[in-house]
Amino acid sequence: MPTINFITEQFIALTKTVATARGMPDLPVHVFPHGIEHLPEARIRELADGAFGKMVDALTSQKQAAKA
């Protein structure tokens, strides 16, 4: 099933380790700055807008579809 994980910088290593251990070394991940909850709403919206294209690409790419 196509998927993408949204994490903060603090969880990069853990995410890669768990994804690899579960046989998903190429799991799409989008990394946000850690402490995102403390950012102004306008900045969070900017970050979300910037992530949208990556999310769509990850969920609709042929690579993900072939793995399903």
Secondary structure per residue as TSV (DSSP state, phi and psi in degrees):
chain	resnum	aa	ss	phi	psi
A	1	M	-	360.0	127.9
A	2	P	-	-58.9	138.4
A	3	T	-	-155.4	161.8
A	4	I	-	-145.1	140.7
A	5	N	E	-103.9	137.3
A	6	F	E	-108.2	121.2
A	7	I	E	-134.0	171.5
A	8	T	E	-103.6	164.8
A	9	E	G	-51.0	-33.3
A	10	Q	G	-63.6	-21.9
A	11	F	G	-107.9	13.7
A	12	I	H	-59.6	-55.3
A	13	A	H	-61.3	-44.5
A	14	L	H	-61.6	-44.1
A	15	T	H	-62.0	-45.1
A	16	K	H	-63.2	-41.9
A	17	T	H	-63.3	-48.9
A	18	V	H	-66.6	-44.6
A	19	A	H	-61.0	-43.4
A	20	T	H	-65.7	-43.7
A	21	A	H	-61.9	-28.1
A	22	R	T	-96.6	13.2
A	23	G	T	80.1	22.0
A	24	M	-	-126.8	58.5
A	25	P	T	-64.1	-20.2
A	26	D	T	-101.9	20.5
A	27	L	-	-55.9	124.0
A	28	P	-	-65.7	134.0
A	29	V	E	-136.3	138.3
A	30	H	E	-116.5	128.1
A	31	V	E	-104.3	124.8
A	32	F	E	-102.1	158.9
A	33	P	-	-63.0	142.3
A	34	H	T	-70.1	142.2
A	35	G	T	86.9	22.5
A	36	I	G	-56.5	-29.2
A	37	E	G	-66.9	-14.7
A	38	H	G	-95.3	-2.0
A	39	L	S	-81.0	155.4
A	40	P	-	-63.7	149.6
A	41	E	H	-54.4	-39.5
A	42	A	H	-61.1	-39.7
A	43	R	H	-69.2	-39.5
A	44	I	H	-62.2	-41.2
A	45	R	H	-63.4	-39.8
A	46	E	H	-60.8	-45.3
A	47	L	H	-63.4	-41.5
A	48	A	H	-65.6	-42.7
A	49	D	H	-60.7	-40.2
A	50	G	H	-67.3	-28.4
A	51	A	H	-83.5	-17.7
A	52	F	H	-59.7	-46.2
A	53	G	H	-61.1	-41.4
A	54	K	H	-64.1	-39.5
A	55	M	H	-62.1	-48.1
A	56	V	H	-61.3	-45.1
A	57	D	H	-59.4	-45.2
A	58	A	H	-64.9	-36.0
A	59	L	H	-82.4	-16.0
A	60	T	H	-120.0	1.4
A	61	S	-	-71.8	153.6
A	62	Q	H	-63.4	-36.2
A	63	K	H	-58.3	-45.9
A	64	Q	H	-67.1	-41.0
A	65	A	H	-63.4	-36.5
A	66	A	H	-68.2	-27.7
A	67	K	H	-81.6	-17.9
A	68	A	-	-67.2	360.0
